[in-house]
């Protein structure tokens, strides 16, 4: 019998409907896979009792003929999504043993559609990082070439590693500057960052509120489409949630790209870019040309300012959002001789190095005398970056770029850990999309010479995820990428 944990969501739903296996059988298989792969440290909390109870309900729905869209599909939940009565920490010491009394809108949508919660997944503390090395619970290991102990990317490293290792059918994730797409690329899976406002941020622990967006990481393009349909939708509890009908994203998969225009930005091909990455990018361009698409050159002249702009705006929002963690109402408290001492002691002990770094940068750029010089200027450049995309989309339907400049690097790589700017450069191809609020997907395109996954990124117009899915499906079919077995 086929290992049912290796099936896609589409295949799994077919098996459940045809009674080839039950939701309980499926859930037990994933729980066994989680147990067998604990060395990866992808999960920071396993919830087998919750999962089996939900599976029993799904079996009852199938028996009654009332199965919902995701009935019986076991998911991993990034530990940034609040889950009612289930510990949620953002992988930070400062939220030790925090148990929310409410559910995030995205997870509520998924569970209402019949999905099953296997547990909470590892991430960089408060989603700040590109390697999942900043977690209070320790690093997650990339399942590709386990013996080399490579990072899975970040911040959604637990999500990408769990999907790649068949420890869940798919996973929730969040993307603030590339935190869905970069780990998806490193782990050879597929992930989409939706348009800002497509999915509710209610109940998702905030990093940078104008940049954060929830989305799925899954085994293939169709699975991402199936999940996003259930995750998305207007939410009155989130003022940035857009009141717009959610399309059936999977309906466009299989459609032709003939006549479409694919934009190729010169700015994403800097001197010194990894030659293997360039080779696969050119291969992806040729795949789409052979499928009937027209390749056009586009220009995004303000791309070179995206990374510094992001690392001004994001830390500024961090310094505001994380001010609430003071030891008074919930989470960690380290007492002191005075109230101020308690604040200082709690935040000093509770936050990790990267979070402290970003709080300090953000506080500095918002301080008197520097607000105009840094923060206000960064917001102006953000508008110019968005305008670049608006102009580019007058010439093309979708943009094709690399997802990352390199393959996964080793855990503890000193070139990254001793120079945070090198780590931040992992986001060089992804942060522009968040600054502009656009949708973008990463999908695996092939393997490097040493056998590690490389990904390509597709960027679309605001709320035009359908064009991304249609184009991605063509690339996926032509690439014939083999997922980790």
C-alpha positions as CSV (number, residue, x, y, z in Angstrom):
1,X,0.0,0.0,0.0
2,X,1.2,3.5,-0.8
3,X,2.4,5.5,2.1
4,X,-0.6,7.8,2.5
5,X,1.5,10.6,4.1
6,X,3.1,11.1,0.7
7,X,-0.2,11.9,-1.1
8,X,-1.1,15.4,-2.0
9,X,-4.2,17.0,-0.5
10,X,-6.1,16.4,-3.8
11,X,-5.1,12.7,-3.8
12,X,-5.9,12.4,-0.1
13,X,-9.4,13.9,-0.5
14,X,-10.0,11.3,-3.3
15,X,-8.9,8.5,-1.1
16,X,-11.0,9.6,1.8
17,X,-14.1,10.0,-0.4
18,X,-13.6,6.6,-1.9
19,X,-13.1,5.0,1.5
20,X,-9.6,3.8,0.7
21,X,-8.7,4.9,4.2
22,X,-10.3,6.8,7.0
23,X,-9.4,10.2,8.5
24,X,-8.4,8.3,11.6
25,X,-6.1,6.0,9.6
26,X,-4.6,9.0,7.9
27,X,-4.1,11.0,11.1
28,X,-2.4,8.0,12.8
29,X,-0.1,7.7,9.8
30,X,1.0,11.3,10.1
31,X,1.4,11.0,13.9
32,X,3.7,8.1,13.3
33,X,5.7,10.2,10.7
34,X,6.0,13.0,13.3
35,X,7.3,10.5,15.8
36,X,9.8,9.1,13.3
37,X,11.1,12.5,12.4
38,X,11.3,14.3,15.7
39,X,15.0,14.8,15.2
40,X,14.1,17.5,12.6
41,X,12.6,19.6,15.4
42,X,9.8,20.8,13.1
43,X,7.1,20.6,15.8
44,X,7.3,22.5,19.1
45,X,4.1,21.0,20.3
46,X,2.3,17.8,19.2
47,X,-1.5,17.6,19.7
48,X,-2.4,13.9,19.0
49,X,-5.5,13.9,21.2
50,X,-6.9,16.9,19.5
51,X,-6.0,15.4,16.1
52,X,-7.6,12.0,16.7
53,X,-10.8,13.7,18.1
54,X,-11.1,15.8,15.0
55,X,-10.4,12.8,12.8
56,X,-13.3,10.9,14.4
57,X,-15.5,13.9,13.6
58,X,-14.3,13.8,10.0
59,X,-15.1,10.1,9.7
60,X,-18.6,10.8,11.0
61,X,-19.0,13.5,8.3
62,X,-17.9,11.1,5.6
63,X,-20.3,8.5,6.8
64,X,-23.2,11.0,6.9
65,X,-22.3,12.4,3.4
66,X,-21.6,15.9,4.8
67,X,-17.9,16.1,4.1
68,X,-16.5,19.6,3.9
69,X,-13.8,21.0,1.6
70,X,-10.9,19.9,3.7
71,X,-12.5,17.1,5.6
72,X,-9.9,14.9,7.3
73,X,-6.8,16.7,6.0
74,X,-4.1,16.8,8.8
75,X,-2.3,20.1,9.0
76,X,0.6,21.6,10.9
77,X,0.1,25.0,12.3
78,X,2.9,27.6,12.5
79,X,3.2,28.6,16.2
80,X,2.4,32.2,15.3
81,X,-1.3,31.4,14.8
82,X,-3.3,31.6,18.0
83,X,-5.1,28.3,18.6
84,X,-7.8,28.1,21.2
85,X,-6.8,26.1,24.3
86,X,-3.5,25.1,22.6
87,X,-0.2,26.7,23.7
88,X,1.0,29.4,21.3
89,X,4.4,31.0,21.9
90,X,5.7,32.5,18.6
91,X,8.7,30.4,19.7
92,X,9.7,33.0,22.2
93,X,10.6,32.6,25.8
94,X,8.5,35.7,26.6
95,X,5.3,33.8,25.7
96,X,6.2,30.8,27.8
97,X,3.0,28.7,28.3
98,X,0.7,31.2,26.8
99,X,-2.6,29.5,26.0
100,X,-5.0,31.6,23.9
101,X,-8.7,31.7,24.6
102,X,-9.5,32.5,21.0
103,X,-8.8,31.1,17.6
104,X,-7.1,32.9,14.7
105,X,-9.5,33.5,11.8
106,X,-7.3,31.5,9.4
107,X,-7.1,28.4,11.6
108,X,-10.8,28.8,12.4
109,X,-11.6,28.8,8.6
110,X,-9.4,25.7,8.1
111,X,-10.9,23.7,11.0
112,X,-14.4,24.8,10.0
113,X,-13.6,23.3,6.6
114,X,-12.8,20.0,8.3
115,X,-9.0,20.2,8.6
116,X,-7.2,18.5,11.5
117,X,-4.6,20.1,13.8
118,X,-1.5,17.9,14.3
119,X,0.4,20.4,16.3
120,X,2.3,23.7,16.4
121,X,5.4,24.2,14.1
122,X,8.7,25.8,14.8
123,X,9.7,29.2,13.5
124,X,12.2,32.0,14.1
125,X,11.2,33.9,17.2
126,X,8.3,36.2,16.4
127,X,9.0,35.3,12.7
128,X,12.2,37.3,12.7
129,X,14.8,35.3,10.7
130,X,15.6,33.4,7.6
131,X,16.8,30.1,9.0
132,X,14.7,29.1,12.0
133,X,17.8,29.3,14.1
134,X,16.3,32.0,16.2
135,X,13.7,29.8,17.9
136,X,13.6,29.5,21.7
137,X,13.0,25.7,21.0
138,X,16.2,25.3,18.9
139,X,16.8,25.0,15.2
140,X,14.8,23.0,12.8
141,X,16.8,20.8,10.4
142,X,16.1,20.7,6.7
143,X,15.1,17.1,5.8
144,X,17.1,17.3,2.5
145,X,20.5,15.7,3.2
146,X,19.8,15.4,6.9
147,X,23.4,14.5,7.7
148,X,24.6,17.9,6.6
149,X,22.4,19.7,9.1
150,X,21.2,22.5,6.8
151,X,18.7,25.2,7.7
152,X,15.2,24.9,6.3
153,X,14.9,28.6,5.8
154,X,12.7,30.9,7.8
155,X,10.8,32.1,9.5
156,X,8.4,29.3,8.4
157,X,11.1,26.7,8.6
158,X,9.1,24.3,10.7
159,X,6.3,24.5,8.2
160,X,8.4,23.8,5.1
161,X,10.4,21.0,6.8
162,X,7.3,19.3,8.1
163,X,5.7,19.4,4.6
164,X,8.9,18.2,2.9
165,X,9.3,15.3,5.4
166,X,5.6,14.3,5.1
167,X,4.9,15.2,8.7
168,X,1.7,16.9,7.7
169,X,-0.3,17.2,4.5
170,X,0.3,20.9,4.4
171,X,1.0,23.8,6.8
172,X,0.0,27.3,7.7
173,X,2.7,29.9,7.4
174,X,3.2,33.7,7.3
175,X,5.3,35.9,5.1
176,X,6.6,39.3,6.1
177,X,9.6,39.6,3.8
178,X,9.8,36.1,2.3
179,X,9.0,33.8,5.2
180,X,6.8,31.5,3.1
181,X,8.7,31.6,-0.2
182,X,12.3,31.3,1.0
183,X,11.8,28.2,3.2
184,X,9.6,26.6,0.5
185,X,12.5,27.0,-1.9
186,X,15.1,25.6,0.6
187,X,12.9,22.5,1.3
188,X,11.7,21.8,-2.2
189,X,8.0,22.5,-1.5
190,X,5.5,25.1,-2.7
191,X,4.3,28.2,-0.9
192,X,2.3,31.3,-1.8
193,X,2.3,34.6,-0.1
194,X,-1.2,36.0,-0.9
195,X,-2.0,39.7,-1.6
196,X,-2.0,41.8,1.5
197,X,-5.5,41.7,2.9
198,X,-6.5,38.4,1.2
199,X,-6.2,36.4,4.5
200,X,-7.1,37.8,7.9
201,X,-4.3,38.6,10.3
202,X,-6.7,38.3,13.3
203,X,-5.1,36.0,15.8
204,X,-1.7,35.9,14.1
205,X,0.9,37.2,16.5
206,X,2.1,40.4,14.9
207,X,5.6,41.0,13.6
208,X,5.2,44.0,11.2
209,X,1.5,44.7,10.7
210,X,1.7,46.4,7.2
211,X,3.8,43.5,5.8
212,X,2.6,40.3,7.5
213,X,0.3,38.0,5.5
214,X,-0.7,34.4,6.2
215,X,-0.6,31.8,3.5
216,X,-0.1,28.0,2.9
217,X,3.0,25.8,2.3
218,X,2.1,22.5,0.6
219,X,3.4,19.7,-1.6
220,X,2.4,21.2,-4.9
221,X,0.6,24.1,-6.7
222,X,-2.9,22.5,-6.6
223,X,-2.6,21.9,-2.8
224,X,-1.7,25.5,-2.2
225,X,-4.8,26.6,-4.3
226,X,-7.1,24.2,-2.3
227,X,-5.8,25.5,1.0
228,X,-5.8,29.2,0.1
229,X,-9.5,29.0,-0.9
230,X,-10.4,27.9,2.7
231,X,-7.9,30.3,4.4
232,X,-8.9,33.5,2.6
233,X,-11.9,35.7,3.1
234,X,-13.1,39.0,4.5
235,X,-12.9,39.3,8.3
236,X,-14.5,42.2,10.2
237,X,-12.0,41.6,13.0
238,X,-9.2,42.7,10.8
239,X,-9.4,46.2,9.5
240,X,-6.9,45.4,6.7
241,X,-8.9,42.4,5.4
242,X,-10.4,43.1,2.0
243,X,-14.1,42.4,1.3
244,X,-13.7,40.6,-1.9
245,X,-15.0,37.3,-3.2
246,X,-12.6,34.4,-2.9
247,X,-12.1,32.6,-6.3
248,X,-11.8,28.9,-6.8
249,X,-8.0,29.1,-7.3
250,X,-7.7,25.5,-8.4
251,X,-10.1,26.0,-11.3
252,X,-7.4,27.7,-13.4
253,X,-4.9,24.9,-13.0
254,X,-4.4,23.2,-16.3
255,X,-5.3,26.3,-18.4
256,X,-2.9,27.4,-21.1
257,X,-0.5,30.3,-20.7
258,X,-0.4,30.9,-24.5
259,X,-0.4,34.6,-25.2
260,X,0.5,35.6,-21.7
261,X,3.4,38.0,-21.1
262,X,6.1,37.0,-18.6
263,X,8.1,39.8,-17.2
264,X,11.8,39.3,-16.5
265,X,13.4,42.1,-14.4
266,X,17.0,42.9,-15.1
267,X,17.5,44.0,-11.5
268,X,17.0,40.4,-10.2
269,X,20.1,39.3,-12.1
270,X,22.9,41.1,-10.3
271,X,26.5,40.4,-11.0
272,X,27.7,37.4,-9.1
273,X,24.3,35.7,-8.8
274,X,24.7,31.9,-8.3
275,X,25.3,30.4,-11.8
276,X,23.1,27.4,-11.1
277,X,20.3,29.7,-10.0
278,X,20.7,31.7,-13.2
279,X,20.6,28.5,-15.2
280,X,17.4,27.3,-13.7
281,X,15.8,30.8,-14.2
282,X,16.7,30.7,-17.8
283,X,15.3,27.1,-18.0
284,X,12.0,28.4,-16.5
285,X,11.9,31.2,-19.0
286,X,12.3,28.7,-21.8
287,X,9.6,26.4,-20.4
288,X,7.1,29.2,-20.5
289,X,8.2,30.4,-23.9
290,X,7.7,26.8,-25.2
291,X,4.3,26.8,-23.6
292,X,3.3,29.8,-25.8
293,X,4.0,32.7,-23.4
294,X,5.8,35.8,-24.6
295,X,8.9,36.9,-22.6
296,X,9.3,40.6,-22.1
297,X,12.0,42.6,-20.3
298,X,10.8,44.8,-17.5
299,X,12.5,47.2,-15.1
300,X,12.1,47.6,-11.4
301,X,14.6,50.4,-10.8
302,X,14.0,50.9,-7.1
303,X,14.6,47.2,-6.3
304,X,18.1,48.1,-5.0
305,X,16.6,50.1,-2.2
306,X,14.1,47.4,-1.2
307,X,16.2,45.6,1.4
308,X,17.3,48.7,3.4
309,X,13.7,50.1,3.1
310,X,12.3,46.8,4.5
311,X,14.9,46.8,7.4
312,X,13.7,50.3,8.4
313,X,10.0,49.8,8.1
314,X,9.8,46.3,9.6
315,X,11.8,47.0,12.8
316,X,9.9,50.2,13.3
317,X,6.7,48.2,13.4
318,X,8.4,45.6,15.6
319,X,9.3,48.1,18.2
320,X,5.6,49.1,18.4
321,X,4.1,45.7,18.2
322,X,6.4,44.1,20.8
323,X,5.9,46.8,23.4
324,X,2.9,44.9,24.7
325,X,5.2,42.1,26.1
326,X,6.0,43.5,29.5
327,X,5.4,40.7,31.9
328,X,2.2,42.3,33.4
329,X,-0.7,40.4,31.8
330,X,0.6,37.1,30.3
331,X,3.7,35.2,29.4
332,X,7.0,35.4,31.2
333,X,7.5,37.6,34.2
334,X,10.9,38.2,35.9
335,X,10.4,40.2,39.0
336,X,12.5,43.1,40.1
337,X,12.7,45.8,42.9
338,X,10.5,48.1,40.9
339,X,8.0,48.1,38.0
340,X,10.7,49.4,35.7
341,X,13.0,46.6,36.9
342,X,10.4,44.1,36.2
343,X,9.9,45.4,32.6
344,X,13.7,45.4,32.0
345,X,14.2,42.0,33.5
346,X,11.3,40.4,31.7
347,X,12.2,41.8,28.3
348,X,15.9,41.1,28.7
349,X,15.3,37.4,29.6
350,X,12.3,36.9,27.3
351,X,13.5,38.2,23.9
352,X,16.3,36.6,21.9
353,X,19.2,38.4,20.2
354,X,17.6,39.0,16.8
355,X,14.4,40.3,18.3
356,X,16.3,42.7,20.5
357,X,18.3,43.8,17.5
358,X,15.2,44.7,15.5
359,X,13.5,46.4,18.5
360,X,16.6,48.6,18.9
361,X,16.8,49.5,15.2
362,X,13.1,50.2,15.1
363,X,13.1,52.4,18.2
364,X,16.1,54.3,16.8
365,X,14.5,55.0,13.4
366,X,11.3,56.2,15.1
367,X,13.1,58.4,17.6
368,X,13.0,62.2,17.6
369,X,15.5,63.6,15.1
370,X,15.7,60.4,13.0
371,X,12.0,59.8,12.1
372,X,12.2,62.0,9.0
373,X,15.7,60.9,8.0
374,X,14.9,57.2,8.1
375,X,11.3,56.1,8.6
376,X,9.5,58.8,6.6
377,X,12.0,58.4,3.7
378,X,11.6,54.6,3.7
379,X,7.9,55.0,3.4
380,X,8.4,57.2,0.4
381,X,10.7,54.7,-1.2
382,X,8.1,52.0,-0.5
383,X,5.7,53.9,-2.6
384,X,8.2,54.1,-5.5
385,X,8.8,50.4,-5.3
386,X,5.1,49.8,-5.5
387,X,4.9,52.2,-8.5
388,X,7.6,50.2,-10.2
389,X,5.4,47.1,-10.1
390,X,2.4,49.0,-11.3
391,X,4.3,50.2,-14.4
392,X,5.8,46.7,-15.0
393,X,2.4,45.1,-15.0
394,X,1.4,47.4,-17.8
395,X,3.8,45.3,-19.9
396,X,3.3,41.8,-18.5
397,X,0.8,39.5,-16.7
398,X,3.2,37.9,-14.2
399,X,6.9,38.3,-13.2
400,X,9.3,35.4,-13.0
401,X,12.4,35.6,-10.8
402,X,14.6,33.4,-8.6
403,X,13.2,32.9,-5.0
404,X,16.6,32.9,-3.2
405,X,20.2,33.7,-4.2
406,X,21.5,30.4,-2.9
407,X,20.5,26.9,-1.7
408,X,20.1,26.0,2.0
409,X,23.2,26.7,4.1
410,X,24.5,24.9,7.2
411,X,23.1,25.5,10.7
412,X,25.5,27.7,12.6
413,X,27.1,29.1,9.4
414,X,29.5,31.8,10.8
415,X,29.2,33.9,7.7
416,X,25.5,34.3,8.6
417,X,25.5,34.2,12.4
418,X,28.4,36.7,12.8
419,X,27.1,39.2,10.2
420,X,23.3,39.6,10.4
421,X,23.3,41.6,7.1
422,X,24.4,38.4,5.3
423,X,21.4,36.6,6.8
424,X,19.1,39.5,5.7
425,X,20.4,39.2,2.1
426,X,18.5,35.9,1.9
427,X,15.4,38.1,1.4
428,X,16.9,40.1,-1.4
429,X,14.4,38.7,-4.0
430,X,11.4,38.6,-1.8
431,X,11.0,41.7,0.3
432,X,9.9,44.0,-2.6
433,X,6.7,41.9,-2.9
434,X,5.7,42.6,0.8
435,X,6.5,46.3,0.5
436,X,4.2,46.4,-2.5
437,X,1.5,44.2,-1.0
438,X,1.5,41.8,-4.0
439,X,1.0,38.0,-4.2
440,X,3.9,35.8,-5.0
441,X,4.6,32.0,-5.1
442,X,7.8,29.9,-4.8
443,X,7.9,26.5,-6.5
444,X,10.7,24.1,-6.8
445,X,12.4,24.0,-10.2
446,X,15.3,21.6,-9.8
447,X,18.3,20.5,-7.8
448,X,21.7,22.1,-7.5
449,X,24.9,20.1,-8.4
450,X,25.1,18.9,-4.8
451,X,21.4,17.8,-4.7
452,X,19.7,20.7,-3.0
453,X,16.4,22.3,-4.1
454,X,16.3,25.6,-6.0
455,X,13.1,27.6,-6.4
456,X,11.6,30.1,-8.8
457,X,9.2,32.9,-7.8
458,X,6.2,34.2,-9.6
459,X,4.9,37.6,-8.7
460,X,1.4,38.8,-9.7
461,X,-0.9,41.8,-9.7
462,X,-2.7,42.6,-6.5
463,X,-5.6,40.0,-6.0
464,X,-4.6,38.1,-9.1
465,X,-3.4,35.0,-7.5
466,X,-5.2,33.0,-10.2
467,X,-2.7,34.0,-12.9
468,X,0.1,32.9,-10.6
469,X,-1.5,29.5,-10.0
470,X,-2.1,29.0,-13.8
471,X,1.5,29.9,-14.6
472,X,3.0,27.9,-11.7
473,X,1.1,24.8,-12.8
474,X,2.7,25.0,-16.2
475,X,6.1,25.4,-14.7
476,X,5.5,22.6,-12.3
477,X,4.4,20.2,-15.0
478,X,7.4,21.0,-17.2
479,X,10.0,20.9,-14.4
480,X,8.9,17.4,-13.1
481,X,10.5,18.1,-9.8
482,X,10.6,15.0,-7.5
483,X,9.7,15.8,-3.9
484,X,11.7,14.3,-1.1
485,X,10.8,10.6,-0.6
